[in-house]
Amino acid sequence: MITVEQLSKIYRVADKQPGLAGTLQHFVRRRHRDVSAVRDVSFTIAPGEMVGFLGANGAGKTTTLKMLCGLIYPSSGRVVIAGYQPQQRHPDFLRRITLVMGQKQQLLWDLPPMDSLRVNAAVYGISDRDANRRIAELSDLLELGEELTRPVRKLSLGQRMKAELLAALLHQPEVLFLDEPTLGLDVNAQGKVRQFLADYNRRTGATVLLTSHYMADITALCPRVLLIHQGHLFHDGPLDRLASRLAPERHVRLELDEPVVAEAFAGLGRLDSLHDREVNLRVKPQELTAVVAQLLERFAVRDLEVNDPPIDQLIGDLFRQGRL
C-alpha cells in the first residue's frame, strides 16, 4: 500500500546574521545554506497496517507525512501509495487518502460541522443519500449528535477533533495519515478517539500511519513503530521487540517489615536503590522467577511489585541518544 525509498527533503534557507547590520549585509550579499529535514528514509506499509511514527520535535515526522500526501515535493527518492505518486496529486489518489493534523482544522469556525460536511460531500462527488448514511454511521461511532448542528467555535476541543475525524473520513479513504490527532485532548477524549480509530481500522481495513507525542496512542493502536531522529529513520519494527531490546531488565520493588543492609541482596539482581525498608532491584527476565522466590524466602516482605520500565521513558531516552 505504501512504499517509500530513499526519501529526502532539503530546504535552502537564508543564512543571515542577526541585527540591522546583518540585514543590510544580506540585502547586498545574500548567502544560503541547505537544511536536511528528511534524509534517505525507506519503509513499506502493508494494506490494513497501523504503524506508529515517532520522533522528537523537528525530527522530520510532519515533513515526511506532507511528502506522502503530496503537499511537499521531495528533493529525492521515490514514494508510491496505492499505485500513485503523491506529488502528481492525481484526483483518484486524493480520494484514497486523508490527512488529519491535530494543530490545524478544516472545519469552518463560524459554521456548524454539518455545513462543512455537506461541502466535503460535494467536493468528493458523494450523493446526498450516501453522505447522509456515512454521516450517520460515523457520528454514531464518534458519539456525535447535536454537536454537528452547533457552530464549531462553540464545541469543546474533543468535540471538534471528533468532527474533524468525521470530515476527514467522509469519503472513505483507504489510507489515513494522522498527525497528533489527540493533541491537547483530555484523557477521556483521547481514549474515545483511540477506540474509534481502532474500530475504524478493524471495520474498513484502512492503512494508518500515526504520529503522536502521547505514547498511550502508540501502545494502544500500533504494533509496529518507525523511529526518526534528525531526519534519519533508525528503527522499523515491532513495538514489543523494541521495548525488550531497550529494557533487558525488569524492575522489582520491595517493601520490607524491617531494614536490611545492601549486602543482603548480593546475587539477587542489581540493587538500584535502598531507602530504609524500600528496595528497588533490576532483574533479568530469565532470572525473575528464581529471584522473586528467594526474596520471599529470605526476607519478611510486606509488599512486592514487578514492573517493566515505562515505554515513554524508554523512547525518550532513545531520542536523547539518537540511536539504538
Buried (B, 14 or more C-beta within 10 A) or exposed (E): BBEBBEBBBBEEEEEBEEEEEEEEBBEEEEEEEEEBBBBBBEBEBEEBBBBBBBBBEEBBBBBBBBBBBBBBEBBEBEBBBBEBEBBEEBEEBBBBBBBBBBEEBBBBEEBBBBBBBBBBBEEBEBEEEBBBEBBEEBBEBBEBEEBBEBBBEEBEEBBBBBBBBBBBBBBBBBBBBBBBBBBEBEEEBBBBBBBBBBEBBEEBEBBBBBBBBBBBBBBBBBBBBBBBBBBBBBBBBEBEEBBEEBBEBBBBBBEBEEEBEEEBBEEBBEBEEBEEBBBBBBBEEEBBEEBBEBBEEEBEBEEBEEEEBEBBEBBEEBBEEEEE
